[in-house]
Amino acid sequence: MRLSKSSSVTSVSLLAFLLLQSAISFAQNRIELASADLLDVTLIGGDHNMANDVMRESDENKDGVLDAKEMGQLKWLIEPRRFDLNRNDKLTNLEVAIHFANMRKQFEITVPDMYNATRMINLYDGNGDRLLSEKEAQTFPLTNDISIFDANKDGRLSPFELGKQLAADFQDLGVEALDQWNALQYVRKNDKDGDQQLSLEETKTAQWPADPKTYDANRNGKLVMHEIAMGLSMRKQDNGIARSDQANAQRFFMRYDLNRDRFVDADEMEKTGWPSDPALFDTDKDGKITVFEVAARFAKKRQDRGVEQEDRFEAARLLKLYDKNKNSFIDLNELVADRSAVGLLSEDVFLEFDSDTNQKMSRMEIATYLSHQRRKKDKKAKDPFR
């Protein structure tokens, strides 16, 4: 079939139109995918605070958004226009906050990292701009030379820049989020003069650490939040406290910390009837039980039982498999109802390893049984004639 000149032009125009529509559709899909990726974050108060700081400093015409010129002055690691989610060549306060949430995600900066960074900067920020200048940093406990942490080289240290450094340091040293929250509670409990750090005298009252100078990185005679967090992490490692011990202690602790102040005091012990022997947990003898003390107790019991990580993982699997009523225990009636478990967790196992005789086996009781079986098997393998 032969096409006329006019029909050829029409065909070419139609093809061009279809290609253009395809290109637009492809571009829109890319934008939607990029936007979806950028929105896969959790916003925290620190993100909004930093967004407010950016808007206050960079929104020169005070119209509530950052235009192309104002965006051009931002010293971000990623092109600011990437966060212009509605493609109107402007950044709103929310889009700026999303930028900071994405940066936290990229550098694995936790909520405690940001919280502690903000507290530290606020403590030494003399002019209230939520930034630390070189002059203000002269008494800063981490360093007098903020250029080490000053990623955008503007001569000032922001909460995000300090949070990024804290996150990197803590990741290298094995300091977890719970260590930081425990450090915060430790300071709140023992900081008598309200300067958000502990003097040598205050650490004596707290009865930890025995030698504060061990954790006093800048040798200024005081322990700040991050130094205490690192100290607690080291103490956790020295006591053999695993992540599961911390997590279990946290869940267990919440049952008895009625006022949610992260301590179980004498009044709460009396009301809840736990623990039956407080002295087993209250190692510093201050009349209060902390999450760390519970975790340390769990770790000691686990170590006494010879429970290893593989036992804990297998116990979690069995609990998920047989705990039909989802109460975090395997009840005896659940076991009897599921005959497939016979031989694996028999009634005899309950009698021997149900340590509190409540006809329920907790994950730790199951792990203890598995540890016992594993060690018995290992012993037999070494001496098959026994």
C-alpha positions in Angstrom: 0.0 0.0 0.0 1.3 3.4 -1.0 0.9 6.4 1.3 0.3 9.9 0.1 2.6 12.7 1.2 0.0 14.1 3.5 -0.7 10.7 5.1 3.1 10.2 5.5 3.3 13.5 7.3 0.3 12.4 9.5 2.0 9.1 10.3 5.3 10.8 11.2 3.4 13.4 13.4 1.5 10.6 15.1 4.7 8.6 15.7 6.3 11.7 17.1 3.3 12.4 19.3 3.4 8.8 20.6 7.1 8.9 21.3 6.6 12.2 23.1 3.8 10.8 25.2 5.9 7.7 26.0 8.8 9.9 27.0 6.6 12.0 29.3 5.1 8.9 30.8 8.5 7.4 31.3 9.7 10.7 33.0 6.6 10.8 35.2 7.1 7.2 36.2 10.7 7.9 37.1 9.6 10.9 39.1 7.0 8.8 40.9 9.5 6.1 41.6 12.1 8.6 42.9 9.4 10.3 45.0 8.3 7.0 46.4 11.9 6.2 47.3 12.4 9.5 49.0 9.2 9.2 51.0 10.2 5.8 52.4 11.4 7.4 55.6 10.2 8.2 59.1 10.1 11.8 60.0 11.2 12.7 63.6 11.1 16.0 65.5 14.8 16.6 64.8 14.1 16.6 61.0 11.4 19.3 61.4 13.7 21.3 63.7 16.5 21.2 61.2 14.1 22.2 58.4 13.0 25.2 60.5 16.6 26.2 60.9 17.3 26.0 57.1 14.1 28.0 56.3 15.0 30.6 58.8 18.5 31.1 57.4 18.0 30.5 53.7 14.5 31.8 52.9 15.7 35.4 52.2 12.4 36.8 50.9 10.5 35.1 53.8 7.8 33.7 51.5 7.8 30.3 53.3 9.5 28.4 50.5 13.0 28.1 49.0 13.1 29.2 45.3 15.7 28.3 42.7 18.1 31.0 43.8 17.8 30.2 47.5 18.2 26.4 46.8 21.4 27.2 45.0 22.9 28.5 48.2 22.3 25.2 50.1 25.4 23.2 50.8 23.8 19.7 50.7 25.5 16.5 49.8 22.6 15.7 47.4 21.2 18.1 44.8 18.3 20.0 46.6 16.0 19.8 43.5 15.8 16.0 44.1 13.6 16.8 47.1 11.2 19.1 45.1 8.6 16.3 45.1 5.9 18.3 43.3 8.3 19.7 40.7 7.4 23.3 41.2 11.0 24.5 41.5 10.5 25.3 45.2 11.2 23.6 48.4 8.7 23.6 51.3 9.5 23.1 54.9 8.2 19.5 54.7 10.4 18.8 51.7 13.4 20.1 53.5 12.5 17.8 56.5 12.2 14.9 54.1 15.8 15.7 52.9 17.1 15.4 56.5 15.1 12.1 57.1 16.8 10.7 54.0 20.2 11.7 55.1 19.6 10.1 58.5 18.6 6.9 56.7 21.6 7.0 54.4 24.1 7.4 57.3 22.2 5.2 59.7 21.7 8.0 62.2 19.4 6.9 64.9 16.9 8.9 66.9 19.1 8.8 70.0 22.1 10.0 67.9 20.1 13.1 66.9 18.7 13.6 70.3 22.1 13.5 72.0 23.7 15.7 69.2 21.0 18.3 69.7 21.3 18.3 73.5 25.1 18.7 73.2 24.9 21.6 70.8 22.2 23.3 72.8 24.4 23.1 75.9 27.2 25.0 74.3 25.2 27.2 71.8 25.6 30.7 73.3 23.6 32.7 70.8 20.6 30.3 70.4 21.0 29.7 66.7 21.2 25.9 67.2 24.6 25.9 65.6 28.0 25.7 67.1 30.5 28.3 66.0 34.3 28.0 66.3 34.2 30.4 69.3 31.5 28.4 71.0 33.3 25.2 70.4 36.3 26.2 72.5 34.7 24.5 75.5 33.0 21.7 73.5 33.8 18.3 75.1 34.3 16.4 71.8 36.7 18.7 70.0 37.8 22.3 69.8 38.3 21.9 66.1 34.8 21.7 64.6 36.2 21.6 61.1 36.7 17.8 61.6 32.9 17.4 61.7 31.9 20.4 59.6 30.8 18.5 56.4 29.5 21.5 54.5 32.5 23.7 55.5 30.4 26.7 56.6 32.4 27.1 59.8 29.6 25.9 62.1 28.5 22.6 63.5 24.9 21.6 63.1 22.9 18.9 65.0 22.9 16.8 61.8 26.7 17.0 61.3 27.3 16.1 65.0 24.7 13.3 64.8 26.4 11.9 61.7 29.7 11.8 63.6 28.2 10.2 66.7 26.5 7.6 64.6 29.7 6.6 62.9 31.6 6.5 66.2 29.0 4.5 67.9 28.7 2.0 65.0 32.4 1.4 65.2 32.3 0.9 69.0 29.2 -1.3 69.1 27.1 1.3 70.9 23.4 0.7 70.4 20.4 2.9 70.7 19.5 1.4 74.0 22.9 2.3 75.4 22.2 5.9 74.5 18.8 5.9 76.2 20.3 4.3 79.2 23.0 7.0 79.3 20.3 9.6 79.1 18.5 8.1 82.1 21.8 7.7 84.0 22.5 11.4 83.6 19.0 12.4 84.6 19.2 10.3 87.7 22.7 11.5 88.9 23.1 15.0 87.4 22.6 17.1 90.6 23.7 20.5 89.2 21.6 20.2 86.0 24.5 20.8 83.5 23.6 17.6 81.6 26.9 15.9 82.4 28.4 14.2 85.4 31.3 15.6 87.5 33.7 13.3 89.3 31.8 13.9 92.5 28.5 12.9 90.8 30.0 9.7 89.5 31.1 8.8 93.0 27.5 9.2 94.2 26.3 7.1 91.3 28.9 4.4 92.2 29.7 3.9 88.5 32.1 4.0 86.9 34.7 3.0 89.5 37.3 5.0 87.5 35.5 7.8 85.6 38.8 8.8 83.9 38.6 5.6 81.9 35.7 7.1 79.9 36.6 10.8 80.1 37.8 11.0 76.5 38.7 14.7 76.5 40.1 14.7 80.1 37.9 17.6 81.3 36.9 15.9 84.5 33.3 15.4 83.4 31.4 12.7 81.6 29.0 13.8 78.9 26.2 11.7 77.3 28.2 10.0 74.5 31.1 9.1 76.9 28.6 7.5 79.3 26.9 5.6 76.4 30.3 4.3 75.3 31.0 3.3 78.9 27.7 1.5 79.3 28.3 -0.3 76.0 31.7 -1.5 77.3 30.2 -2.5 80.6 27.5 -4.4 78.6 30.2 -6.3 76.7 32.2 -7.0 79.8 29.1 -8.5 81.4 28.4 -10.6 78.3 25.0 -8.9 77.7 23.8 -9.9 74.2 21.3 -7.9 72.2 18.6 -10.5 73.0 19.2 -9.9 76.7 18.7 -6.2 76.3 15.5 -6.7 74.2 14.1 -9.2 76.6 14.9 -7.0 79.6 13.2 -4.1 77.9 10.0 -6.0 77.3 10.1 -7.5 80.7 10.9 -4.2 82.4 7.8 -2.5 80.8 5.5 -4.8 82.7 6.7 -3.4 86.1 7.7 0.2 85.3 4.2 1.5 86.0 5.1 5.2 85.8 7.3 4.7 82.7 10.3 6.5 84.3 12.6 3.6 83.3 13.2 2.6 86.9 11.3 0.1 89.0 11.3 1.7 92.5 10.3 0.3 95.9 6.6 1.4 95.4 6.4 -0.4 92.1 8.0 -3.5 93.5 5.4 -3.6 96.2 2.5 -3.1 93.9 3.6 -5.7 91.3 5.2 -8.2 93.6 8.3 -8.3 91.5 11.0 -9.2 92.0 10.7 -11.6 94.9 14.3 -10.9 95.8 15.2 -7.3 94.7 18.9 -7.8 95.8 19.4 -10.2 92.9 18.8 -7.3 90.4 19.6 -4.1 92.3 23.4 -4.4 92.0 24.2 -0.8 93.0 21.9 -1.0 96.1 20.1 2.3 95.4 16.6 0.9 95.9 15.8 1.0 92.2 16.1 -1.5 89.3 17.2 -0.3 85.8 16.9 -2.0 82.4 20.7 -2.6 82.5 20.4 -4.4 85.8 17.6 -6.6 84.4 19.6 -7.3 81.3 22.7 -8.2 83.3 20.7 -10.6 85.4 19.3 -12.2 82.3 22.8 -12.5 80.8 24.1 -14.2 83.9 21.3 -16.7 84.0 21.8 -17.4 80.3 25.5 -17.9 80.8 24.9 -20.2 83.8 22.6 -22.3 81.7 25.1 -22.4 78.8 22.7 -20.9 76.3 24.2 -19.8 73.0 22.9 -17.7 70.2 21.9 -20.7 68.1 19.8 -21.9 71.1 18.0 -18.6 71.3 17.2 -18.5 67.6 15.9 -22.1 67.6 13.8 -21.3 70.7 12.3 -18.3 68.9 11.4 -20.5 65.9 9.7 -23.1 68.1 7.8 -20.5 70.0 6.5 -19.0 66.8 5.5 -22.5 65.6 3.6 -23.8 68.7 2.4 -20.7 70.5 -1.1 -20.8 69.1 -2.6 -18.1 71.4 0.3 -15.7 70.9 1.0 -15.1 74.6 4.8 -15.5 74.1 4.8 -18.9 75.9 4.2 -22.5 74.8 1.5 -23.8 77.1 1.3 -27.4 78.1 -2.2 -27.7 76.4 -0.8 -26.3 73.2 1.9 -28.9 73.2 -0.6 -31.7 73.9 -2.9 -30.4 71.1 -0.1 -30.5 68.6 1.1 -34.1 68.5 3.8 -33.1 65.9 5.8 -31.6 68.8 5.9 -34.9 70.8 9.6 -35.9 71.2 10.8 -32.4 70.6 9.1 -30.7 73.6 7.4 -33.5 75.5 5.6 -33.3 78.8 8.7 -34.6 80.5 10.6 -31.6 79.2 8.0 -29.3 80.9 8.5 -31.1 84.2 12.3 -30.6 84.0 12.7 -27.2 82.4 9.6 -25.3 83.4 11.6 -23.6 86.1 8.7 -21.5 87.6 6.3 -24.5 87.3 3.5 -22.5 85.7 2.9 -25.1 82.9 4.3 -22.7 80.4 7.7 -22.5 78.7 9.2 -19.1 78.0 11.7 -18.6 75.2 14.5 -18.7 77.8 13.3 -21.9 79.2 13.1 -23.4 75.8 16.5 -22.1 74.9 17.8 -23.7 78.2 16.4 -27.1 77.2 17.9 -26.8 73.7 21.3 -25.9 75.2 21.1 -28.9 77.4 20.3 -31.2 74.5 23.0 -29.7 72.3 25.7 -30.1 75.0 24.6 -33.6 75.7 24.8 -34.4 71.9 28.3 -32.7 71.7 29.5 -34.8 74.7 28.2 -38.0 73.1 29.9 -37.1 69.8 33.2 -36.7 71.6 32.9 -40.0 73.4 30.4 -42.3 71.5 31.0 -45.2 73.9 29.7 -43.5 76.9 
